Amino acid sequence: MGLVPLQRASLVVIIVDAVVIAFGFVTGSALLPRPANLVLAVISMGLLVSTVVLARGGYNFEHPTLPAWAVVVGVIAFFGGAFLFAFPLLTEPASGSFEHENGKYQEVEDGVVVRELTEEQYDAGRAAGQRGAAGLALAFAGGTFLYAGIRHRK
């Protein structure tokens, strides 16, 4: 019982997201630039749309392409990613964007400097933002990984 190509692609995205998230937790700084976070999320959403379009014909619960390890990976990716995306939104006060201009680290909201930051605070803020974006991509990739495993193939 092997994985289908859409599951393999989702697994690659899950691994990349896991590396980005782990790097942020370990080092306290962002691994990728901001646009790369958007690319990860768009790729994950594209995989989900591709799965919905390409895997039609109902569900195949008798012969799914989901070995036990795949179920564990998919569930952890989906719920872990959703948690990493939603937790900061629900618990942290609204904050602006983090910018580095003229050798100063600042938090800016609506074009107004809210506060000056140390380099460590700046890096931590960017890493937290990246974890949230990678969490969204991880949730989509985990959902796609599971969904592709129970759909009939044509």
BALOTOR-920896 format. One record per atom (N, C-alpha, C, O): x, y, z. Coordinates in steps of 0.05 Angstrom, whole numbers, padded with zeros to 5 digits. Atoms other than C-alpha are relative to their C-alpha. Example, Ala and Ser with C-alpha at 12.3 -4.5 7.8 and 13.67 -1.06 7.14 Angstrom:
BEGIN
X=00018&Y=-00024&Z=00000
X=00246&Y=-00090&Z=00156
X=00018&Y=00024&Z=00000
X=00039&Y=00024&Z=00013
X=-00016&Y=-00024&Z=-00001
X=00273&Y=-00021&Z=00143
X=-00015&Y=00022&Z=00014
X=-00005&Y=00044&Z=00018
//
This chain:
BEGIN
X=00017&Y=-00023&Z=00000
X=00000&Y=00000&Z=00000
X=00018&Y=00025&Z=00000
X=00027&Y=00034&Z=00021
X=-00017&Y=-00024&Z=00002
X=00041&Y=00059&Z=-00026
X=-00016&Y=00026&Z=-00001
X=-00040&Y=00026&Z=-00004
X=00012&Y=-00026&Z=00001
X=00028&Y=00132&Z=-00025
X=-00005&Y=00009&Z=-00029
X=00010&Y=00001&Z=-00047
X=00005&Y=-00011&Z=00027
X=-00003&Y=00167&Z=-00085
X=00016&Y=00025&Z=-00003
X=00025&Y=00037&Z=00017
X=-00017&Y=-00023&Z=00004
X=00034&Y=00225&Z=-00117
X=-00008&Y=00025&Z=00015
X=00009&Y=00040&Z=00025
X=00009&Y=-00023&Z=-00016
X=-00009&Y=00278&Z=-00083
X=00008&Y=-00002&Z=00029
X=00014&Y=00018&Z=00042
X=-00009&Y=00004&Z=-00028
X=00008&Y=00248&Z=-00016
X=00030&Y=00004&Z=00002
X=00039&Y=00015&Z=00022
X=-00029&Y=-00005&Z=-00001
X=00082&Y=00248&Z=-00033
X=00007&Y=00030&Z=-00001
X=00024&Y=00039&Z=00014
X=-00004&Y=-00029&Z=00001
X=00079&Y=00321&Z=-00052
X=-00007&Y=00014&Z=00026
X=00007&Y=00031&Z=00036
X=00009&Y=-00011&Z=-00025
X=00041&Y=00337&Z=00012
X=00021&Y=-00007&Z=00022
X=00026&Y=00009&Z=00040
X=-00020&Y=00008&Z=-00019
X=00093&Y=00298&Z=00052
X=00025&Y=00018&Z=-00002
X=00037&Y=00024&Z=00018
X=-00023&Y=-00018&Z=00004
X=00149&Y=00341&Z=00022
X=-00006&Y=00027&Z=00013
X=00011&Y=00038&Z=00026
X=00007&Y=-00026&Z=-00012
X=00112&Y=00404&Z=00042
X=-00001&Y=-00002&Z=00031
X=00008&Y=00016&Z=00045
X=00000&Y=00004&Z=-00029
X=00101&Y=00376&Z=00112
X=00028&Y=00000&Z=00012
X=00033&Y=00012&Z=00032
X=-00028&Y=00001&Z=-00010
X=00175&Y=00362&Z=00120
X=00013&Y=00027&Z=-00001
X=00026&Y=00035&Z=00018
X=-00011&Y=-00027&Z=00002
X=00195&Y=00431&Z=00095
X=-00011&Y=00018&Z=00022
X=00003&Y=00033&Z=00036
X=00012&Y=-00016&Z=-00022
X=00145&Y=00464&Z=00143
X=00010&Y=-00008&Z=00027
X=00015&Y=00009&Z=00044
X=-00010&Y=00009&Z=-00026
X=00169&Y=00421&Z=00201
X=00028&Y=00010&Z=00004
X=00035&Y=00018&Z=00027
X=-00027&Y=-00010&Z=-00002
X=00241&Y=00442&Z=00187
X=-00001&Y=00030&Z=00007
X=00014&Y=00040&Z=00024
X=00002&Y=-00029&Z=-00004
X=00221&Y=00516&Z=00184
X=-00009&Y=00006&Z=00029
X=00002&Y=00023&Z=00042
X=00011&Y=-00004&Z=-00027
X=00181&Y=00511&Z=00249
X=00021&Y=-00008&Z=00021
X=00025&Y=00007&Z=00041
X=-00020&Y=00009&Z=-00019
X=00235&Y=00471&Z=00286
X=00024&Y=00020&Z=00001
X=00034&Y=00026&Z=00023
X=-00022&Y=-00020&Z=00001
X=00289&Y=00521&Z=00263
X=-00007&Y=00025&Z=00016
X=00009&Y=00036&Z=00031
X=00009&Y=-00023&Z=-00014
X=00248&Y=00578&Z=00290
X=-00001&Y=-00004&Z=00030
X=00007&Y=00014&Z=00046
X=00001&Y=00005&Z=-00029
X=00238&Y=00545&Z=00358
X=00029&Y=-00003&Z=00011
X=00034&Y=00007&Z=00033
X=-00027&Y=00005&Z=-00010
X=00311&Y=00524&Z=00364
X=00017&Y=00025&Z=00001
X=00031&Y=00031&Z=00020
X=-00018&Y=-00023&Z=00003
X=00346&Y=00587&Z=00340
X=-00013&Y=00026&Z=00009
X=00001&Y=00045&Z=00016
X=00014&Y=-00025&Z=-00007
X=00293&Y=00640&Z=00355
X=00000&Y=00020&Z=-00022
X=-00007&Y=00043&Z=-00018
X=00000&Y=-00019&Z=00023
X=00300&Y=00670&Z=00286
X=-00014&Y=-00014&Z=-00024
X=-00016&Y=-00039&Z=-00024
X=00014&Y=00011&Z=00023
X=00264&Y=00661&Z=00220
X=00020&Y=-00013&Z=-00020
X=00041&Y=-00002&Z=-00024
X=-00018&Y=00014&Z=00019
X=00294&Y=00612&Z=00170
X=-00004&Y=00012&Z=-00028
X=00016&Y=00014&Z=-00043
X=00007&Y=-00010&Z=00027
X=00259&Y=00640&Z=00107
X=-00008&Y=00029&Z=00000
X=-00018&Y=00039&Z=00020
X=00011&Y=-00027&Z=00002
X=00243&Y=00709&Z=00082
X=-00030&Y=00000&Z=-00001
X=-00042&Y=-00021&Z=-00007
X=00029&Y=-00002&Z=-00001
X=00171&Y=00733&Z=00087
X=-00014&Y=-00011&Z=-00024
X=-00034&Y=-00026&Z=-00021
X=00014&Y=00011&Z=00023
X=00151&Y=00718&Z=00015
X=00000&Y=-00030&Z=-00002
X=-00018&Y=-00042&Z=-00013
X=-00001&Y=00029&Z=00000
X=00173&Y=00646&Z=00023
X=-00022&Y=-00013&Z=00016
X=-00031&Y=-00034&Z=00010
X=00022&Y=00011&Z=-00016
X=00121&Y=00636&Z=00077
X=-00025&Y=00000&Z=-00016
X=-00041&Y=-00019&Z=-00014
X=00024&Y=-00001&Z=00017
X=00067&Y=00658&Z=00028
X=00001&Y=-00023&Z=-00021
X=-00019&Y=-00035&Z=-00027
X=-00003&Y=00021&Z=00020
X=00095&Y=00610&Z=-00024
X=-00007&Y=-00028&Z=00012
X=-00021&Y=-00044&Z=-00001
X=00007&Y=00026&Z=-00013
X=00090&Y=00551&Z=00025
X=-00030&Y=-00003&Z=00004
X=-00041&Y=-00024&Z=-00002
X=00029&Y=00001&Z=-00004
X=00018&Y=00568&Z=00041
X=-00015&Y=-00004&Z=-00027
X=-00033&Y=-00020&Z=-00029
X=00013&Y=00003&Z=00027
X=-00001&Y=00575&Z=-00033
X=00005&Y=-00028&Z=-00011
X=-00014&Y=-00039&Z=-00023
X=-00005&Y=00027&Z=00009
X=00032&Y=00509&Z=-00050
X=-00018&Y=-00020&Z=00014
X=-00029&Y=-00038&Z=00001
X=00017&Y=00018&Z=-00016
X=-00006&Y=00474&Z=00006
X=-00029&Y=00002&Z=-00010
X=-00043&Y=-00018&Z=-00013
X=00027&Y=-00003&Z=00009
X=-00072&Y=00504&Z=-00017
X=-00004&Y=-00011&Z=-00028
X=-00024&Y=-00022&Z=-00035
X=00001&Y=00012&Z=00027
X=-00056&Y=00485&Z=-00089
X=-00001&Y=-00030&Z=00000
X=-00016&Y=-00042&Z=-00016
X=00002&Y=00029&Z=-00002
X=-00045&Y=00414&Z=-00068
X=-00028&Y=-00009&Z=00009
X=-00038&Y=-00029&Z=-00001
X=00027&Y=00007&Z=-00008
X=-00112&Y=00413&Z=-00033
X=-00020&Y=00002&Z=-00023
X=-00036&Y=-00016&Z=-00027
X=00018&Y=-00004&Z=00023
X=-00148&Y=00440&Z=-00094
X=00005&Y=-00022&Z=-00021
X=-00014&Y=-00033&Z=-00032
X=-00006&Y=00021&Z=00018
X=-00111&Y=00390&Z=-00138
X=-00011&Y=-00027&Z=00009
X=-00021&Y=-00042&Z=-00008
X=00011&Y=00025&Z=-00011
X=-00132&Y=00333&Z=-00093
X=-00030&Y=-00001&Z=-00004
X=-00041&Y=-00022&Z=-00012
X=00029&Y=00000&Z=00004
X=-00205&Y=00354&Z=-00096
X=-00007&Y=-00004&Z=-00029
X=-00026&Y=-00018&Z=-00035
X=00006&Y=00002&Z=00029
X=-00203&Y=00360&Z=-00172
X=00008&Y=-00027&Z=-00011
X=-00007&Y=-00039&Z=-00026
X=-00010&Y=00025&Z=00012
X=-00161&Y=00298&Z=-00188
X=-00009&Y=-00025&Z=00013
X=-00011&Y=-00046&Z=-00001
X=00009&Y=00025&Z=-00014
X=-00186&Y=00248&Z=-00136
X=-00030&Y=00001&Z=00004
X=-00040&Y=00009&Z=00025
X=00030&Y=-00001&Z=-00001
X=-00260&Y=00242&Z=-00152
X=-00010&Y=-00029&Z=00002
X=00005&Y=-00048&Z=00000
X=00013&Y=00026&Z=00001
X=-00309&Y=00185&Z=-00146
X=-00007&Y=-00011&Z=00027
X=-00014&Y=-00035&Z=00028
X=00008&Y=00010&Z=-00027
X=-00324&Y=00179&Z=-00072
X=00023&Y=-00007&Z=00017
X=00047&Y=-00003&Z=00010
X=-00021&Y=00007&Z=-00020
X=-00287&Y=00153&Z=-00013
X=00006&Y=-00029&Z=-00001
X=-00012&Y=-00045&Z=-00007
X=-00009&Y=00027&Z=00001
X=-00248&Y=00089&Z=-00008
X=00010&Y=-00007&Z=00028
X=00034&Y=-00007&Z=00033
X=-00008&Y=00006&Z=-00027
X=-00249&Y=00069&Z=00065
X=00009&Y=-00030&Z=00003
X=00022&Y=-00037&Z=00022
X=-00009&Y=00028&Z=-00001
X=-00239&Y=-00006&Z=00049
X=00029&Y=-00004&Z=-00007
X=00042&Y=-00021&Z=00005
X=-00028&Y=00002&Z=00008
X=-00172&Y=00004&Z=00015
X=00013&Y=00027&Z=-00002
X=00021&Y=00036&Z=-00023
X=-00013&Y=-00026&Z=00001
X=-00144&Y=00071&Z=00035
X=00030&Y=-00003&Z=-00004
X=00042&Y=-00024&Z=00003
X=-00029&Y=00000&Z=00002
X=-00072&Y=00089&Z=00019
X=00012&Y=00014&Z=00024
X=00029&Y=00032&Z=00021
X=-00009&Y=-00013&Z=-00025
X=-00060&Y=00108&Z=00091
X=00010&Y=-00022&Z=00019
X=-00005&Y=-00032&Z=00035
X=-00011&Y=00017&Z=-00021
X=-00013&Y=00063&Z=00130
X=-00001&Y=00015&Z=00027
X=-00005&Y=00039&Z=00028
X=00002&Y=-00012&Z=-00027
X=-00012&Y=00075&Z=00205
X=00018&Y=00024&Z=00004
X=00009&Y=00044&Z=00016
X=-00018&Y=-00022&Z=-00004
X=00049&Y=00120&Z=00203
X=-00011&Y=00025&Z=-00015
X=-00007&Y=00048&Z=-00006
X=00010&Y=-00022&Z=00015
X=00015&Y=00163&Z=00150
X=-00023&Y=00014&Z=00014
X=-00026&Y=00038&Z=00013
X=00022&Y=-00012&Z=-00015
X=-00047&Y=00173&Z=00193
X=00012&Y=00017&Z=00023
X=00002&Y=00040&Z=00027
X=-00012&Y=-00015&Z=-00022
X=-00003&Y=00195&Z=00251
X=00013&Y=00026&Z=-00010
X=00008&Y=00047&Z=00001
X=-00012&Y=-00024&Z=00011
X=00037&Y=00243&Z=00208
X=-00021&Y=00020&Z=-00009
X=-00018&Y=00044&Z=-00004
X=00020&Y=-00018&Z=00009
X=-00025&Y=00272&Z=00176
X=-00016&Y=00014&Z=00022
X=-00021&Y=00038&Z=00020
X=00015&Y=-00012&Z=-00023
X=-00063&Y=00282&Z=00241
X=00017&Y=00020&Z=00015
X=00007&Y=00042&Z=00022
X=-00018&Y=-00019&Z=-00014
X=-00003&Y=00314&Z=00276
X=00004&Y=00025&Z=-00017
X=00004&Y=00047&Z=-00006
X=-00005&Y=-00023&Z=00017
X=00010&Y=00359&Z=00216
X=-00025&Y=00018&Z=-00001
X=-00023&Y=00042&Z=00001
X=00025&Y=-00016&Z=00003
X=-00063&Y=00381&Z=00209
X=-00006&Y=00015&Z=00026
X=-00009&Y=00039&Z=00026
X=00007&Y=-00013&Z=-00026
X=-00077&Y=00394&Z=00283
X=00022&Y=00018&Z=00011
X=00017&Y=00039&Z=00022
X=-00023&Y=-00016&Z=-00009
X=-00007&Y=00419&Z=00299
X=00002&Y=00026&Z=-00016
X=00007&Y=00047&Z=-00004
X=-00001&Y=-00024&Z=00016
X=-00008&Y=00467&Z=00241
X=-00022&Y=00019&Z=00006
X=-00018&Y=00043&Z=00008
X=00023&Y=-00017&Z=-00007
X=-00077&Y=00492&Z=00258
X=00005&Y=00014&Z=00027
X=-00002&Y=00038&Z=00031
X=-00006&Y=-00012&Z=-00026
X=-00054&Y=00504&Z=00330
X=00021&Y=00022&Z=-00003
X=00017&Y=00043&Z=00009
X=-00022&Y=-00020&Z=00004
X=00010&Y=00540&Z=00309
X=-00011&Y=00025&Z=-00014
X=-00001&Y=00047&Z=-00009
X=00011&Y=-00023&Z=00014
X=-00032&Y=00585&Z=00264
X=-00020&Y=00015&Z=00018
X=-00019&Y=00040&Z=00019
X=00022&Y=-00013&Z=-00015
X=-00091&Y=00599&Z=00311
X=00008&Y=00010&Z=00027
X=-00002&Y=00031&Z=00036
X=-00007&Y=-00007&Z=-00028
X=-00058&Y=00603&Z=00380
X=00009&Y=00029&Z=00002
X=-00001&Y=00044&Z=00019
X=-00008&Y=-00028&Z=-00002
X=-00021&Y=00669&Z=00368
X=-00023&Y=00020&Z=-00006
X=-00025&Y=00041&Z=00005
X=00022&Y=-00018&Z=00007
X=-00083&Y=00699&Z=00336
X=-00020&Y=00003&Z=00023
X=-00032&Y=00025&Z=00027
X=00020&Y=-00001&Z=-00021
X=-00126&Y=00682&Z=00396
X=00012&Y=00010&Z=00027
X=-00004&Y=00019&Z=00044
X=-00011&Y=-00006&Z=-00027
X=-00077&Y=00697&Z=00453
X=00016&Y=00026&Z=00001
X=00018&Y=00039&Z=00022
X=-00017&Y=-00023&Z=00000
X=-00031&Y=00754&Z=00432
X=-00016&Y=00025&Z=-00007
X=-00034&Y=00024&Z=-00024
X=00013&Y=-00025&Z=00008
X=-00053&Y=00826&Z=00429
X=00008&Y=00007&Z=-00029
X=00029&Y=-00001&Z=-00038
X=-00006&Y=-00008&Z=00027
X=-00056&Y=00856&Z=00360
X=00026&Y=00016&Z=-00001
X=00030&Y=00034&Z=00015
X=-00026&Y=-00014&Z=00002
X=00013&Y=00878&Z=00339
X=00004&Y=00007&Z=-00030
X=-00008&Y=-00004&Z=-00047
X=-00005&Y=-00009&Z=00027
X=00040&Y=00913&Z=00278
X=00021&Y=-00018&Z=-00013
X=00026&Y=-00040&Z=-00005
X=-00021&Y=00015&Z=00014
X=00095&Y=00891&Z=00231
X=00027&Y=00008&Z=00012
X=00031&Y=00030&Z=00023
X=-00027&Y=-00005&Z=-00010
X=00168&Y=00886&Z=00249
X=00017&Y=00009&Z=-00023
X=00018&Y=-00004&Z=-00044
X=-00017&Y=-00012&Z=00022
X=00216&Y=00929&Z=00208
X=00027&Y=00006&Z=00011
X=00031&Y=00012&Z=00034
X=-00028&Y=-00007&Z=-00006
X=00290&Y=00941&Z=00206
X=00008&Y=00022&Z=-00019
X=00013&Y=00017&Z=-00042
X=-00007&Y=-00022&Z=00017
X=00307&Y=01010&Z=00181
X=00021&Y=00017&Z=00015
X=00019&Y=00022&Z=00039
X=-00021&Y=-00018&Z=-00011
X=00369&Y=01054&Z=00192
X=00013&Y=-00011&Z=00025
X=00019&Y=00004&Z=00044
X=-00013&Y=00012&Z=-00023
X=00399&Y=01005&Z=00240
X=-00018&Y=-00003&Z=00025
X=-00008&Y=-00011&Z=00046
X=00018&Y=00002&Z=-00023
X=00337&Y=01006&Z=00285
X=-00021&Y=-00022&Z=-00006
X=-00030&Y=-00025&Z=-00028
X=00021&Y=00020&Z=00001
X=00288&Y=00950&Z=00299
X=-00024&Y=00012&Z=00012
X=-00024&Y=00022&Z=00035
X=00025&Y=-00013&Z=-00009
X=00217&Y=00975&Z=00305
X=-00024&Y=-00017&Z=-00005
X=-00025&Y=-00034&Z=-00024
X=00026&Y=00011&Z=00005
X=00147&Y=00951&Z=00311
X=-00018&Y=00023&Z=-00010
X=-00021&Y=00043&Z=00004
X=00014&Y=-00021&Z=00013
X=00104&Y=00992&Z=00264
X=-00029&Y=-00009&Z=-00004
X=-00034&Y=-00031&Z=-00014
X=00028&Y=00006&Z=00004
X=00028&Y=00995&Z=00263
X=-00013&Y=00024&Z=-00014
X=-00012&Y=00046&Z=-00003
X=00012&Y=-00021&Z=00016
X=-00009&Y=01036&Z=00210
X=00019&Y=00023&Z=-00006
X=00012&Y=00046&Z=-00005
X=-00021&Y=-00020&Z=00007
X=00056&Y=01072&Z=00192
X=00011&Y=00015&Z=00023
X=00028&Y=00033&Z=00019
X=-00010&Y=-00014&Z=-00024
X=00069&Y=01095&Z=00263
X=00017&Y=-00020&Z=00017
X=00009&Y=-00043&Z=00021
X=-00017&Y=00016&Z=-00017
X=00126&Y=01068&Z=00305
X=-00012&Y=-00004&Z=00027
X=-00017&Y=00016&Z=00041
X=00013&Y=00006&Z=-00026
X=00095&Y=01033&Z=00365
X=00022&Y=-00002&Z=00022
X=00018&Y=00009&Z=00044
X=-00021&Y=00003&Z=-00020
X=00160&Y=01015&Z=00400
X=00026&Y=-00008&Z=-00014
X=00026&Y=-00020&Z=-00036
X=-00026&Y=00009&Z=00008
X=00234&Y=01004&Z=00391
X=00005&Y=-00028&Z=00010
X=-00004&Y=-00035&Z=00032
X=-00005&Y=00028&Z=-00008
X=00258&Y=00932&Z=00394
X=00030&Y=-00005&Z=00000
X=00045&Y=00008&Z=-00013
X=-00027&Y=00010&Z=00001
X=00323&Y=00897&Z=00409
X=00001&Y=-00019&Z=-00023
X=-00019&Y=-00027&Z=-00034
X=-00004&Y=00019&Z=00022
X=00352&Y=00852&Z=00356
X=-00013&Y=-00027&Z=00006
X=-00025&Y=-00040&Z=-00011
X=00012&Y=00026&Z=-00009
X=00330&Y=00791&Z=00396
X=-00030&Y=00001&Z=-00001
X=-00043&Y=-00018&Z=-00010
X=00029&Y=-00003&Z=00001
X=00258&Y=00817&Z=00402
X=-00009&Y=00000&Z=-00029
X=-00030&Y=-00012&Z=-00036
X=00006&Y=-00002&Z=00029
X=00258&Y=00832&Z=00327
X=00000&Y=-00028&Z=-00012
X=-00018&Y=-00037&Z=-00026
X=-00003&Y=00027&Z=00010
X=00283&Y=00762&Z=00310
X=-00022&Y=-00019&Z=00010
X=-00033&Y=-00035&Z=-00004
X=00021&Y=00017&Z=-00012
X=00234&Y=00729&Z=00358
X=-00028&Y=00006&Z=-00012
X=-00043&Y=-00012&Z=-00017
X=00025&Y=-00007&Z=00013
X=00176&Y=00768&Z=00328
X=-00003&Y=-00011&Z=-00028
X=-00024&Y=-00020&Z=-00036
X=00001&Y=00011&Z=00028
X=00194&Y=00748&Z=00257
X=-00002&Y=-00030&Z=00001
X=-00016&Y=-00042&Z=-00016
X=00001&Y=00029&Z=-00002
X=00204&Y=00676&Z=00279
X=-00029&Y=-00009&Z=00007
X=-00039&Y=-00029&Z=-00004
X=00028&Y=00007&Z=-00007
X=00135&Y=00675&Z=00311
X=-00019&Y=00004&Z=-00023
X=-00037&Y=-00012&Z=-00028
X=00016&Y=-00004&Z=00024
X=00104&Y=00704&Z=00248
X=00004&Y=-00022&Z=-00020
X=-00015&Y=-00031&Z=-00033
X=-00006&Y=00022&Z=00018
X=00139&Y=00651&Z=00207
X=-00013&Y=-00026&Z=00009
X=-00022&Y=-00042&Z=-00007
X=00013&Y=00025&Z=-00011
X=00114&Y=00595&Z=00253
X=-00030&Y=00000&Z=-00006
X=-00041&Y=-00020&Z=-00013
X=00028&Y=-00001&Z=00006
X=00043&Y=00620&Z=00243
X=-00006&Y=-00005&Z=-00029
X=-00024&Y=-00020&Z=-00036
X=00003&Y=00004&Z=00029
X=00050&Y=00622&Z=00167
X=00006&Y=-00029&Z=-00007
X=-00009&Y=-00041&Z=-00023
X=-00007&Y=00028&Z=00006
X=00084&Y=00554&Z=00165
X=-00021&Y=-00018&Z=00012
X=-00026&Y=-00040&Z=00001
X=00021&Y=00016&Z=-00012
X=00030&Y=00527&Z=00212
X=-00024&Y=-00001&Z=-00018
X=-00037&Y=-00023&Z=-00020
X=00023&Y=00001&Z=00019
X=-00024&Y=00547&Z=00162
X=00006&Y=-00019&Z=-00023
X=-00010&Y=-00035&Z=-00031
X=-00007&Y=00018&Z=00022
X=00014&Y=00513&Z=00106
X=00001&Y=-00029&Z=00009
X=-00007&Y=-00047&Z=-00006
X=-00002&Y=00027&Z=-00011
X=00026&Y=00452&Z=00150
X=-00028&Y=-00012&Z=00004
X=-00032&Y=-00035&Z=-00002
X=00028&Y=00009&Z=-00003
X=-00049&Y=00447&Z=00166
X=-00012&Y=-00008&Z=-00027
X=-00025&Y=-00029&Z=-00029
X=00010&Y=00006&Z=00027
X=-00067&Y=00449&Z=00092
X=00013&Y=-00025&Z=-00011
X=00000&Y=-00043&Z=-00022
X=-00014&Y=00024&Z=00010
X=-00013&Y=00398&Z=00074
X=-00008&Y=-00025&Z=00015
X=-00011&Y=-00046&Z=00003
X=00008&Y=00023&Z=-00016
X=-00033&Y=00351&Z=00131
X=-00028&Y=-00009&Z=-00008
X=-00034&Y=-00033&Z=-00011
X=00027&Y=00006&Z=00009
X=-00106&Y=00355&Z=00110
X=00000&Y=-00013&Z=-00027
X=-00015&Y=-00032&Z=-00032
X=-00002&Y=00012&Z=00027
X=-00088&Y=00341&Z=00038
X=00012&Y=-00028&Z=00001
X=00002&Y=-00046&Z=-00013
X=-00012&Y=00026&Z=-00003
X=-00044&Y=00283&Z=00059
X=-00021&Y=-00021&Z=00008
X=-00021&Y=-00043&Z=-00003
X=00021&Y=00019&Z=-00010
X=-00102&Y=00250&Z=00096
X=-00022&Y=-00003&Z=-00021
X=-00031&Y=-00025&Z=-00026
X=00023&Y=00000&Z=00019
X=-00156&Y=00269&Z=00045
X=00007&Y=-00016&Z=-00025
X=-00009&Y=-00031&Z=-00035
X=-00008&Y=00015&Z=00023
X=-00116&Y=00241&Z=-00014
X=00001&Y=-00030&Z=00005
X=-00001&Y=-00046&Z=-00014
X=-00002&Y=00028&Z=-00006
X=-00109&Y=00175&Z=00022
X=-00026&Y=-00015&Z=00001
X=-00027&Y=-00039&Z=00001
X=00026&Y=00013&Z=-00002
X=-00184&Y=00161&Z=00027
X=-00017&Y=00004&Z=-00024
X=-00040&Y=-00005&Z=-00025
X=00016&Y=-00005&Z=00025
X=-00207&Y=00184&Z=-00042
X=00006&Y=-00022&Z=-00020
X=00028&Y=-00033&Z=-00022
X=-00003&Y=00018&Z=00022
X=-00219&Y=00137&Z=-00100
X=00017&Y=00013&Z=-00022
X=00016&Y=00037&Z=-00026
X=-00016&Y=-00010&Z=00023
X=-00170&Y=00144&Z=-00158
X=-00012&Y=-00008&Z=-00026
X=-00023&Y=-00030&Z=-00028
X=00010&Y=00008&Z=00027
X=-00191&Y=00145&Z=-00230
X=00023&Y=-00003&Z=-00019
X=00019&Y=-00009&Z=-00043
//
